[in-house]
């Protein structure tokens, strides 16, 4: 699968299928600090990712007034 990461921007190739949690563990990312997006849709933590998926991982950004 193709994994697009932001901050810093980079692109990785990973072998699938695998769970979202397994991907987060391999990338050493905290699932609660990032959003995982596939086909313009947020992917839940218990979802499976296919070998041919393209996913984007974005950091969670909070703002305030």
N, CA and C atoms as an extended XYZ file, in Angstrom:
195
Properties=species:S:1:pos:R:3:atomname:S:1:resname:S:1:resid:I:1 pbc="F F F"
N         0.843       -1.170        0.000 N   UNK     1
C         0.000        0.000        0.000 CA  UNK     1
C         0.888        1.233        0.000 C   UNK     1
N         0.337        2.301       -0.503 N   UNK     2
C         1.061        3.562       -0.510 CA  UNK     2
C         0.592        4.364        0.694 C   UNK     2
N         1.545        4.848        1.478 N   UNK     3
C         1.251        5.629        2.680 CA  UNK     3
C         1.832        7.024        2.485 C   UNK     3
N         0.959        8.021        2.502 N   UNK     4
C         1.368        9.413        2.360 CA  UNK     4
C         1.366       10.052        3.742 C   UNK     4
N         2.509       10.538        4.169 N   UNK     5
C         2.645       11.153        5.493 CA  UNK     5
C         2.839       12.655        5.349 C   UNK     5
N         2.328       13.391        6.308 N   UNK     6
C         2.478       14.847        6.343 CA  UNK     6
C         3.281       15.236        7.570 C   UNK     6
N         4.042       16.300        7.437 N   UNK     7
C         4.843       16.890        8.528 CA  UNK     7
C         5.866       15.932        9.113 C   UNK     7
N         6.939       15.627        8.473 N   UNK     8
C         7.322       16.070        7.136 CA  UNK     8
C         6.643       15.221        6.057 C   UNK     8
N         6.468       15.813        4.892 N   UNK     9
C         5.821       15.129        3.781 CA  UNK     9
C         6.756       14.061        3.233 C   UNK     9
N         6.229       12.837        3.160 N   UNK    10
C         6.987       11.739        2.572 CA  UNK    10
C         6.026       10.641        2.147 C   UNK    10
N         6.504        9.743        1.319 N   UNK    11
C         5.682        8.654        0.791 CA  UNK    11
C         6.394        7.334        1.031 C   UNK    11
N         5.658        6.355        1.572 N   UNK    12
C         6.226        5.044        1.866 CA  UNK    12
C         5.418        3.964        1.174 C   UNK    12
N         6.047        2.850        0.884 N   UNK    13
C         5.368        1.664        0.384 CA  UNK    13
C         5.405        0.616        1.492 C   UNK    13
N         4.238        0.067        1.824 N   UNK    14
C         4.134       -0.968        2.849 CA  UNK    14
C         3.401       -2.152        2.245 C   UNK    14
N         3.739       -3.344        2.689 N   UNK    15
C         3.022       -4.533        2.237 CA  UNK    15
C         1.771       -4.736        3.074 C   UNK    15
N         0.670       -5.019        2.422 N   UNK    16
C        -0.586       -5.292        3.106 CA  UNK    16
C        -1.018       -6.702        2.772 C   UNK    16
N        -2.138       -7.131        3.258 N   UNK    17
C        -3.039       -6.369        4.113 CA  UNK    17
C        -2.531       -6.299        5.549 C   UNK    17
N        -2.993       -5.270        6.257 N   UNK    18
C        -2.675       -5.135        7.677 CA  UNK    18
C        -3.704       -4.234        8.332 C   UNK    18
N        -3.808       -4.342        9.622 N   UNK    19
C        -4.737       -3.498       10.366 CA  UNK    19
C        -4.157       -2.093       10.515 C   UNK    19
N        -5.039       -1.146       10.772 N   UNK    20
C        -4.602        0.226       11.018 CA  UNK    20
C        -3.645        0.253       12.208 C   UNK    20
N        -3.971       -0.495       13.262 N   UNK    21
C        -3.119       -0.508       14.457 CA  UNK    21
C        -1.722       -1.035       14.142 C   UNK    21
N        -1.636       -2.067       13.320 N   UNK    22
C        -0.333       -2.618       12.949 CA  UNK    22
C         0.477       -1.596       12.151 C   UNK    22
N        -0.187       -0.880       11.245 N   UNK    23
C         0.495        0.167       10.484 CA  UNK    23
C         1.015        1.251       11.426 C   UNK    23
N         0.183        1.675       12.376 N   UNK    24
C         0.608        2.697       13.333 CA  UNK    24
C         1.809        2.224       14.142 C   UNK    24
N         1.792        0.961       14.554 N   UNK    25
C         2.922        0.409       15.304 CA  UNK    25
C         4.187        0.392       14.458 C   UNK    25
N         4.084       -0.028       13.212 N   UNK    26
C         5.266       -0.072       12.333 CA  UNK    26
C         5.852        1.310       12.099 C   UNK    26
N         4.980        2.312       12.023 N   UNK    27
C         5.445        3.680       11.783 CA  UNK    27
C         5.763        4.412       13.087 C   UNK    27
N         5.557        3.733       14.221 N   UNK    28
C         5.795        4.309       15.542 CA  UNK    28
C         5.007        5.605       15.742 C   UNK    28
N         3.713        5.542       15.370 N   UNK    29
C         2.826        6.686       15.513 CA  UNK    29
C         1.762        6.381       16.562 C   UNK    29
N         1.381        7.402       17.298 N   UNK    30
C         0.286        7.301       18.261 CA  UNK    30
C        -1.019        7.494       17.502 C   UNK    30
N        -1.887        6.514       17.517 N   UNK    31
C        -3.144        6.563       16.761 CA  UNK    31
C        -3.997        7.761       17.148 C   UNK    31
N        -3.900        8.218       18.371 N   UNK    32
C        -4.709        9.340       18.822 CA  UNK    32
C        -4.160       10.696       18.384 C   UNK    32
N        -2.960       10.727       17.814 N   UNK    33
C        -2.371       11.992       17.380 CA  UNK    33
C        -2.419       12.186       15.872 C   UNK    33
N        -2.999       11.205       15.148 N   UNK    34
C        -3.072       11.306       13.687 CA  UNK    34
C        -4.453       10.892       13.183 C   UNK    34
N        -4.763       11.343       11.966 N   UNK    35
C        -5.951       10.913       11.237 CA  UNK    35
C        -5.484       10.062       10.076 C   UNK    35
N        -6.155        8.943        9.842 N   UNK    36
C        -5.828        8.093        8.712 CA  UNK    36
C        -6.991        8.178        7.727 C   UNK    36
N        -6.679        8.528        6.485 N   UNK    37
C        -7.692        8.789        5.470 CA  UNK    37
C        -7.472        7.868        4.281 C   UNK    37
N        -8.568        7.231        3.834 N   UNK    38
C        -8.547        6.385        2.634 CA  UNK    38
C        -9.743        6.799        1.786 C   UNK    38
N        -9.497        7.111        0.527 N   UNK    39
C       -10.581        7.525       -0.381 CA  UNK    39
C       -11.415        8.663        0.200 C   UNK    39
N       -10.764        9.672        0.754 N   UNK    40
C       -11.408       10.857        1.338 CA  UNK    40
C       -12.287       10.546        2.543 C   UNK    40
N       -12.086        9.383        3.172 N   UNK    41
C       -12.888        8.973        4.319 CA  UNK    41
C       -11.975        8.612        5.483 C   UNK    41
N       -12.341        9.066        6.686 N   UNK    42
C       -11.578        8.680        7.872 CA  UNK    42
C       -11.697        7.179        8.093 C   UNK    42
N       -10.589        6.553        8.459 N   UNK    43
C       -10.551        5.110        8.660 CA  UNK    43
C       -10.499        4.830       10.156 C   UNK    43
N       -11.418        3.993       10.678 N   UNK    44
C       -11.406        3.671       12.105 CA  UNK    44
C       -10.213        2.797       12.488 C   UNK    44
N        -9.868        2.807       13.749 N   UNK    45
C        -8.684        2.098       14.238 CA  UNK    45
C        -8.766        0.588       14.040 C   UNK    45
N        -9.964        0.022       13.978 N   UNK    46
C       -10.094       -1.431       13.841 CA  UNK    46
C       -10.228       -1.901       12.392 C   UNK    46
N       -10.055       -1.004       11.427 N   UNK    47
C       -10.199       -1.354       10.007 CA  UNK    47
C        -8.972       -2.090        9.485 C   UNK    47
N        -9.199       -2.851        8.418 N   UNK    48
C        -8.104       -3.518        7.708 CA  UNK    48
C        -7.773       -2.714        6.455 C   UNK    48
N        -6.495       -2.649        6.143 N   UNK    49
C        -6.014       -1.948        4.957 CA  UNK    49
C        -5.521       -2.976        3.954 C   UNK    49
N        -5.889       -2.793        2.681 N   UNK    50
C        -5.505       -3.722        1.624 CA  UNK    50
C        -4.168       -3.323        1.019 C   UNK    50
N        -3.547       -4.272        0.334 N   UNK    51
C        -2.251       -4.042       -0.289 CA  UNK    51
C        -2.305       -2.935       -1.336 C   UNK    51
N        -3.461       -2.763       -2.002 N   UNK    52
C        -3.570       -1.761       -3.064 CA  UNK    52
C        -4.166       -0.435       -2.595 C   UNK    52
N        -4.335       -0.257       -1.279 N   UNK    53
C        -4.873        0.998       -0.745 CA  UNK    53
C        -3.841        2.118       -0.848 C   UNK    53
N        -4.370        3.327       -0.949 N   UNK    54
C        -3.567        4.544       -0.811 CA  UNK    54
C        -4.144        5.269        0.388 C   UNK    54
N        -3.336        5.445        1.416 N   UNK    55
C        -3.808        6.094        2.636 CA  UNK    55
C        -2.946        7.316        2.941 C   UNK    55
N        -3.570        8.278        3.570 N   UNK    56
C        -2.867        9.486        3.980 CA  UNK    56
C        -2.948        9.590        5.491 C   UNK    56
N        -1.839        9.920        6.106 N   UNK    57
C        -1.790       10.096        7.552 CA  UNK    57
C        -1.466       11.556        7.834 C   UNK    57
N        -2.406       12.196        8.522 N   UNK    58
C        -2.238       13.625        8.849 CA  UNK    58
C        -2.231       13.797       10.361 C   UNK    58
N        -1.401       14.715       10.854 N   UNK    59
C        -1.425       14.989       12.297 CA  UNK    59
C        -2.722       15.697       12.696 C   UNK    59
N        -3.205       15.399       13.890 N   UNK    60
C        -4.378       16.082       14.422 CA  UNK    60
C        -3.938       17.486       14.833 C   UNK    60
N        -4.700       18.459       14.391 N   UNK    61
C        -4.382       19.859       14.714 CA  UNK    61
C        -5.595       20.434       15.396 C   UNK    61
N        -5.389       21.009       16.548 N   UNK    62
C        -6.499       21.654       17.238 CA  UNK    62
C        -6.283       23.154       17.220 C   UNK    62
N        -7.361       23.850       17.196 N   UNK    63
C        -7.284       25.298       17.179 CA  UNK    63
C        -8.182       25.883       18.245 C   UNK    63
N        -8.071       27.121       18.434 N   UNK    64
C        -8.903       27.766       19.436 CA  UNK    64
C        -9.176       29.198       19.052 C   UNK    64
N       -10.068       29.787       19.776 N   UNK    65
C       -10.420       31.173       19.477 CA  UNK    65
C        -9.778       32.103       20.476 C   UNK    65
